């Protein structure tokens, strides 16, 4: 066997290396099994990025020459990307969509939906690859879970004071999570844009206490959904406007905190959005053909369904991606529900709605989770200081993610019957089917349109860098008043630290914050595994 050459400074480890590929496949299978087991029993998907980091660190310490190469932080990043992609891909992007037609009683649509969802998930990841580190989705933006993974990898590699800060943060995250304190929210608050987090907290508190304070159930009135529709539409326009402008660009949109250039220019991103839309149209055509949807609707209605499905996929990934980029939270279920409601109002039949929901749901989580992984790689590769190295590394992360998706798709294809035969489904799939069968009350239209207006105004006022409308909508869609209080407390602490100690004092705080996020993820992961074990 030919000996691998020594890694030069300007080279990045390849995802095609046999040992790296084998590692990614094995970790992806582990992640896919974990994701499927937990989403069908608890309805959630754990963040396995940090688990991938820990496994890579452990393997790199095995005293055999074959494992020494995994001490390279970039190989650890590729391994982390693979297991993370497989977990979210198998659970959120594939198992959830294929469960919808099964619960609806259309078992014949399970395989077409699996193929369509796999295409949707893959296109979504391609679009992230094309859009990441552009003006719309900068590498220097928060992407909080990515910071946690990167700091864990750096700590394992270098040790020292930074490692101790991270360890203390992890311990704090675990202990706080044990006492039901949302430590990831606290950690994210120390990292993300403060205006975005303030809006997020206001949304969380309004949703959590609206009944107690005002005697109003915001969710029953579809206030969060309307708010997100308005904010989401304006956010989509803002993203397009960034690339349509040729000369004038505001400081707010550019965020030139440092002079690191973007690795995706405006022209390539414009082409990428068009290319992604075309790919979604082609995937929609394939899904309609394989499912026999063309027999359920007129030709005109079918063409409209395909175009709307492509538009919904693009908008969903923008909404979910922006939420994840700024807060680390992404309302995937609620965003998909919005397009289900709109599809119902447009008059699509139940089968078309089921396929629409599955198609849209297949993409958003992949975009958000992939953004976290790309952010961790961006940090480890020098924060964009070497554009050529950054692009090369991101390409191999992209390949690792596709490996994770491929393993996830195979795992779902081989195991979904086993889960469904035991009546094990992602709980939100049942909610989607119930909504499809119930239809939509005409009064909902009025509420959606009414509350879309303030959502749009707030998003426009905040601009594309703060995403105030998107973030408040995200908070309104999540039931976690404790997280809202935690974010407010975190913002107060952050402001006090900056006022008393200065901006430089936030550097160690950020490392500890990353530890809090990692500790919360570790606790959530092992707590979920324990609950699954107890259910058996």
C-alpha positions in Angstrom: 0.0 0.0 0.0 1.3 3.4 -0.9 2.3 5.5 2.1 0.4 8.8 2.6 2.6 11.8 2.2 3.2 14.2 5.1 0.5 16.8 5.4 1.8 20.2 4.3 0.5 23.4 5.8 -1.4 24.4 2.7 -3.1 21.0 2.2 -6.3 19.8 3.7 -7.0 16.1 4.6 -9.2 14.5 1.9 -12.5 13.0 2.7 -11.7 10.4 0.0 -8.8 8.9 2.0 -9.7 5.2 2.6 -9.2 5.5 6.4 -11.2 8.8 6.5 -13.9 7.4 4.4 -14.2 4.3 6.6 -14.2 6.4 9.7 -17.0 8.6 8.3 -19.1 5.6 7.2 -18.8 3.9 10.6 -19.6 7.1 12.5 -22.5 7.9 10.1 -24.1 4.5 10.7 -23.8 5.1 14.5 -25.3 8.6 14.2 -28.1 7.4 11.9 -29.2 4.6 14.3 -29.0 7.0 17.3 -31.1 9.6 15.4 -33.8 7.2 14.3 -34.1 5.6 17.7 -34.5 8.8 19.6 -36.8 10.7 17.1 -39.2 7.7 17.0 -39.3 7.3 20.8 -38.9 10.8 22.1 -39.6 13.0 19.1 -36.3 14.9 19.3 -32.9 14.7 17.5 -29.8 15.1 19.6 -26.9 17.2 18.5 -24.2 14.5 17.8 -21.5 16.9 16.5 -19.9 17.0 19.9 -20.2 13.2 20.2 -18.3 12.9 16.9 -15.6 15.2 18.2 -15.2 13.1 21.4 -15.1 9.8 19.4 -12.5 11.3 17.0 -10.4 12.5 20.0 -10.6 9.1 21.7 -9.6 7.2 18.5 -6.7 9.6 17.9 -5.3 8.6 21.3 -5.3 4.8 20.5 -1.6 3.8 20.4 -1.6 2.4 16.9 0.0 4.1 13.9 -3.2 3.7 11.9 -5.1 6.0 14.3 -2.4 8.7 14.8 -3.5 10.6 11.7 -6.8 11.4 13.4 -5.0 13.7 15.8 -5.2 16.2 12.9 -7.9 18.7 13.8 -9.2 18.8 10.2 -9.8 15.1 10.1 -11.6 15.3 13.4 -13.7 18.1 11.8 -14.6 15.8 8.9 -15.6 13.0 11.2 -17.7 15.4 13.2 -19.4 16.6 10.0 -20.2 13.1 8.9 -21.9 11.9 12.1 -23.8 15.1 12.6 -25.1 15.0 9.0 -26.1 11.3 9.3 -28.0 11.9 12.6 -30.1 14.9 11.4 -30.4 13.6 7.9 -31.7 10.2 8.8 -34.1 11.4 11.5 -35.4 14.9 10.5 -34.8 14.9 6.8 -35.8 11.3 5.9 -37.7 9.4 8.7 -40.1 12.3 9.3 -41.1 12.7 5.6 -41.5 9.0 4.9 -43.7 8.6 8.1 -46.2 11.1 6.7 -47.7 9.1 3.8 -47.5 5.9 5.9 -49.7 7.4 8.7 -52.0 8.8 6.0 -52.6 5.3 4.8 -50.7 5.6 1.5 -48.0 3.0 2.0 -47.4 3.0 -1.7 -45.9 6.5 -1.4 -43.3 5.7 1.2 -40.5 4.8 -1.3 -41.3 7.8 -3.6 -41.2 10.0 -0.6 -37.9 8.6 0.5 -36.4 9.3 -2.9 -37.9 12.8 -3.0 -36.7 13.5 0.6 -33.2 12.3 -0.2 -33.1 14.6 -3.2 -34.5 17.5 -1.2 -32.0 17.0 1.6 -29.1 16.7 -0.8 -30.1 19.9 -2.8 -30.4 21.7 0.5 -26.9 20.8 1.5 -25.6 21.8 -2.0 -27.2 25.2 -1.5 -25.6 25.6 1.9 -22.3 24.7 0.3 -22.8 27.3 -2.4 -24.1 30.0 0.0 -22.0 29.6 3.1 -19.5 32.5 3.7 -21.5 34.9 1.5 -23.1 38.2 2.6 -26.3 36.3 3.3 -24.8 33.5 5.4 -21.4 34.7 6.6 -18.8 32.4 8.0 -18.2 35.0 10.7 -21.8 34.9 11.9 -22.6 33.1 15.2 -23.7 29.6 14.2 -23.3 28.8 18.0 -23.2 25.0 17.9 -20.3 25.2 15.4 -18.3 27.3 17.8 -18.8 24.6 20.5 -17.6 21.8 18.3 -14.6 23.9 17.1 -13.6 24.9 20.6 -13.8 21.2 21.7 -11.5 20.1 18.9 -9.0 22.9 19.6 -9.0 22.1 23.3 -8.3 18.5 22.7 -5.5 19.4 20.4 -3.7 22.2 22.4 -4.9 21.9 26.0 -3.8 24.8 28.2 -6.0 27.6 29.6 -8.5 27.5 26.8 -9.1 23.8 27.4 -9.7 24.4 31.1 -12.2 27.2 30.3 -14.0 24.9 27.9 -14.0 22.1 30.5 -15.5 24.4 33.2 -18.1 25.5 30.6 -18.9 21.9 29.8 -19.3 21.0 33.5 -21.5 24.1 34.0 -23.6 23.1 31.0 -24.1 19.6 32.3 -25.0 20.7 35.9 -27.3 23.4 34.7 -29.1 21.1 32.3 -29.5 18.6 35.1 -31.4 21.3 37.0 -33.5 22.1 33.9 -31.7 25.3 33.1 -31.5 25.8 29.3 -27.7 26.2 29.3 -27.5 26.2 25.5 -29.6 29.4 25.5 -27.2 31.0 28.0 -24.1 30.0 25.9 -25.7 31.2 22.7 -26.5 34.6 24.2 -22.8 35.2 24.9 -21.9 34.5 21.2 -24.8 35.7 19.0 -25.9 39.2 17.9 -27.5 40.9 21.0 -30.4 42.5 19.1 -31.3 39.1 17.6 -31.1 37.4 21.0 -33.2 40.2 22.6 -36.0 39.7 20.0 -35.7 35.9 20.5 -36.1 36.3 24.3 -39.1 38.6 23.8 -40.8 36.0 21.6 -40.1 33.2 24.1 -41.5 35.2 27.0 -44.6 36.3 25.1 -45.3 32.7 24.0 -44.6 31.3 27.4 -46.6 33.9 29.5 -49.3 35.2 27.1 -52.1 33.3 28.7 -51.0 34.3 32.3 -50.4 37.9 31.3 -53.0 38.7 28.8 -55.4 35.7 28.8 -54.6 35.0 25.2 -53.3 31.8 23.6 -51.0 33.2 20.8 -50.6 29.7 19.2 -54.3 29.1 19.0 -54.6 32.5 17.2 -51.8 31.5 14.8 -49.9 34.7 15.8 -46.4 33.0 15.6 -47.1 31.5 12.2 -48.4 34.8 10.7 -45.5 36.6 12.2 -43.0 34.2 10.7 -44.7 34.4 7.3 -44.3 38.2 7.2 -40.8 38.1 8.5 -39.8 35.2 6.3 -41.0 36.9 3.1 -39.1 40.1 4.0 -36.0 38.1 4.9 -36.2 36.4 1.5 -36.4 39.8 -0.2 -33.5 41.1 1.9 -31.3 38.1 0.8 -32.2 38.7 -2.8 -31.6 42.5 -2.5 -28.1 41.9 -1.1 -27.1 40.2 -4.3 -29.0 42.5 -6.7 -27.2 45.6 -5.3 -24.0 46.2 -7.3 -22.6 49.3 -5.8 -24.3 50.4 -2.6 -24.2 48.0 0.4 -24.8 49.2 3.9 -22.5 48.5 6.8 -25.3 46.7 8.5 -25.6 44.2 5.7 -21.9 43.8 5.2 -20.9 43.4 8.8 -17.2 44.3 8.1 -16.1 43.6 11.7 -12.9 42.2 10.2 -11.5 42.6 6.7 -11.6 38.9 5.9 -13.1 38.6 2.4 -16.1 36.4 1.6 -15.3 33.2 -0.3 -18.6 33.4 -2.2 -19.1 36.5 -4.3 -22.4 38.0 -5.1 -22.5 36.8 -8.7 -21.8 33.2 -7.8 -24.5 33.3 -5.1 -27.1 34.6 -7.5 -26.3 31.8 -9.9 -26.5 29.3 -6.9 -29.9 30.4 -5.9 -31.2 30.1 -9.4 -29.5 26.7 -9.8 -31.0 25.5 -6.5 -34.4 26.6 -7.5 -34.1 24.7 -10.8 -32.8 21.6 -9.0 -35.8 21.7 -6.6 -38.1 22.0 -9.6 -36.5 18.9 -11.1 -36.7 17.0 -7.8 -40.4 18.0 -7.5 -41.0 16.6 -11.0 -39.3 13.3 -10.1 -41.4 13.1 -6.9 -44.6 13.8 -8.8 -43.7 11.2 -11.4 -42.7 8.4 -8.9 -45.7 9.0 -6.7 -48.3 9.3 -9.5 -49.3 12.7 -8.3 -50.0 13.7 -11.9 -53.1 11.4 -11.7 -54.4 13.4 -8.7 -54.4 16.9 -10.2 -54.9 18.7 -13.5 -51.7 19.6 -15.4 -52.0 23.2 -14.5 -52.4 22.4 -10.8 -49.5 20.0 -10.9 -47.2 22.6 -12.5 -48.3 25.1 -9.8 -47.6 22.5 -7.1 -44.1 21.8 -8.4 -43.3 25.6 -8.5 -44.8 26.2 -5.1 -42.9 23.2 -3.6 -39.6 24.6 -5.0 -40.4 28.1 -3.6 -41.3 26.6 -0.2 -38.1 24.7 0.0 -36.0 27.8 -0.7 -37.9 29.9 1.7 -37.9 27.2 4.5 -34.1 26.8 4.2 -33.6 30.6 4.4 -35.9 31.0 7.4 -34.4 28.0 9.3 -30.9 28.9 8.2 -31.2 32.5 9.4 -32.7 31.3 12.8 -29.9 28.8 13.3 -27.2 31.2 12.2 -28.2 33.8 14.8 -29.6 31.8 17.7 -28.7 28.1 17.3 -32.4 27.3 17.4 -34.4 26.6 14.3 -38.2 26.2 14.1 -38.2 23.4 11.5 -41.6 22.0 12.4 -43.3 25.4 12.6 -41.9 26.6 9.3 -43.0 23.4 7.5 -46.4 23.8 9.2 -46.7 27.3 7.7 -46.3 26.0 4.2 -48.7 23.1 4.9 -51.3 25.7 5.9 -50.6 27.8 2.8 -50.8 24.7 0.6 -54.2 23.8 2.1 -55.4 27.3 1.5 -54.3 27.0 -2.2 -56.5 23.9 -2.5 -54.0 21.1 -2.9 -55.5 17.6 -2.3 -54.4 15.6 0.8 -51.9 13.4 -1.1 -50.2 16.5 -2.7 -50.1 18.1 0.8 -48.5 15.1 2.3 -45.8 15.0 -0.4 -45.3 18.8 -0.1 -44.8 18.6 3.7 -42.3 15.8 3.4 -40.4 17.5 0.6 -40.2 20.8 2.5 -39.3 19.1 5.8 -36.4 17.2 4.2 -34.4 20.3 3.7 -34.4 22.9 6.5 -32.7 20.9 9.3 -29.9 19.8 6.9 -29.2 23.5 6.1 -29.0 24.5 9.7 -27.0 21.6 11.0 -24.7 21.8 8.0 -24.2 25.5 8.8 -23.0 24.6 12.3 -20.5 22.1 10.9 -19.2 24.5 8.3 -18.8 27.2 11.0 -16.7 24.8 13.1 -14.5 24.1 10.1 -14.3 27.8 9.2 -12.9 28.5 12.7 -10.4 25.6 12.7 -9.1 26.6 9.2 -8.2 30.1 10.4 -11.4 32.0 10.1 -11.1 32.6 6.4 -7.6 34.2 6.5 -6.5 31.7 3.8 -9.4 31.6 1.3 -7.9 28.8 -0.8 -7.5 26.5 2.2 -10.9 27.5 3.5 -12.7 26.5 0.2 -10.7 23.3 0.0 -11.6 22.3 3.5 -15.2 23.2 3.1 -15.4 21.0 0.0 -14.1 18.0 1.9 -16.6 18.8 4.7 -19.3 18.8 2.0 -18.2 15.4 0.8 -18.2 14.1 4.4 -21.8 15.4 4.8 -22.9 13.7 1.7 -21.4 10.4 3.0 -23.4 10.9 6.2 -26.5 11.5 4.1 -25.9 8.4 2.0 -25.4 6.2 5.0 -28.5 7.8 6.6 -30.6 7.2 3.5 -29.6 3.5 3.4 -30.3 3.1 7.1 -33.8 4.6 6.8 -34.5 2.5 3.7 -33.5 -0.7 5.5 -35.1 0.0 8.9 -38.3 2.2 8.4 -40.5 -0.9 8.2 -39.2 -2.2 11.5 -40.1 1.1 13.2 -43.4 1.5 11.5 -44.5 -2.1 12.3 -44.0 -1.3 16.0 -46.1 1.9 15.6 -43.0 4.1 16.2 -43.2 7.4 14.3 -41.8 10.9 14.8 -44.6 12.5 16.7 -44.7 15.6 14.5 -45.5 13.4 11.5 -48.9 12.6 13.2 -49.5 16.4 13.7 -48.9 17.0 10.0 -51.3 14.2 9.0 -54.0 15.4 11.4 -53.6 19.0 10.0 -53.9 17.6 6.4 -57.1 15.7 7.2 -58.7 18.5 9.2 -58.2 21.2 6.6 -57.9 24.9 7.5 -60.6 27.1 9.1 -61.1 30.3 7.0 -60.6 32.4 10.1 -57.0 31.3 10.1 -56.4 33.2 6.9 -57.3 36.4 8.5 -55.1 35.8 11.5 -52.1 34.8 9.3 -52.4 37.9 7.1 -53.0 40.2 10.1 -49.9 39.1 12.1 -47.8 38.9 9.0 -47.8 42.7 8.9 -45.9 43.3 12.2 -43.6 40.4 11.4 -42.7 42.0 8.1 -42.3 45.5 9.6 -40.0 44.3 12.4 -37.8 42.3 10.0 -37.5 45.3 7.6 -36.6 47.6 10.5 -33.9 45.3 11.9 -32.2 44.7 8.6 -30.6 41.6 7.3 -27.8 41.5 9.9 -30.0 41.5 13.0 -32.9 39.4 11.7 -35.2 40.8 14.4 -38.4 39.6 12.8 -37.1 36.1 12.2 -35.8 35.8 15.7 -38.9 37.1 17.4 -41.0 34.7 15.3 -38.6 31.8 16.3 -39.2 32.7 19.9 -43.0 32.9 19.5 -42.9 29.4 17.9 -41.1 27.8 20.8 -42.6 27.0 24.2 -39.8 27.6 26.6 -40.2 30.6 28.9 -37.3 29.4 31.0 -35.1 29.9 27.9 -36.4 33.4 27.5 -35.5 34.3 31.1 -32.1 32.7 30.7 -31.4 34.8 27.5 -32.4 38.0 29.3 -30.1 37.1 32.2 -27.3 36.3 29.8 -27.7 39.6 28.0 -27.5 41.5 31.2 -24.3 39.6 32.2 -22.8 40.2 28.8 -23.5 43.9 28.9 -22.0 44.2 32.4 -18.9 42.3 31.4 -18.4 44.6 28.4 -19.1 47.8 30.4 -16.8 46.8 33.3 -14.0 44.8 31.6 -14.2 45.8 28.0 -14.8 43.8 24.8 -11.6 41.8 25.2 -13.0 40.2 28.4 -15.6 38.5 26.2 -12.9 36.2 24.6 -12.7 33.8 27.6 -16.4 34.2 28.2 -17.0 33.0 24.7 -14.9 29.9 25.2 -16.9 29.1 28.4 -20.1 29.8 26.5 -19.1 27.2 23.9 -18.5 24.8 26.7 -22.0 25.4 28.1 -23.5 24.6 24.7 -21.4 21.5 24.4 -22.3 20.4 28.0 -26.0 20.9 27.3 -25.6 18.8 24.1 -23.8 16.0 26.0 -26.4 16.0 28.7 -29.2 16.0 26.2 -27.6 13.2 24.2 -26.9 10.8 27.1 -30.2 11.7 28.8 -32.1 10.8 25.6 -30.2 7.5 25.3 -31.0 6.7 29.0 -34.7 7.4 28.4 -34.7 5.2 25.3 -33.1 2.4 27.3 -35.7 2.8 30.1 -38.6 2.6 27.6 -37.3 -0.8 26.5 
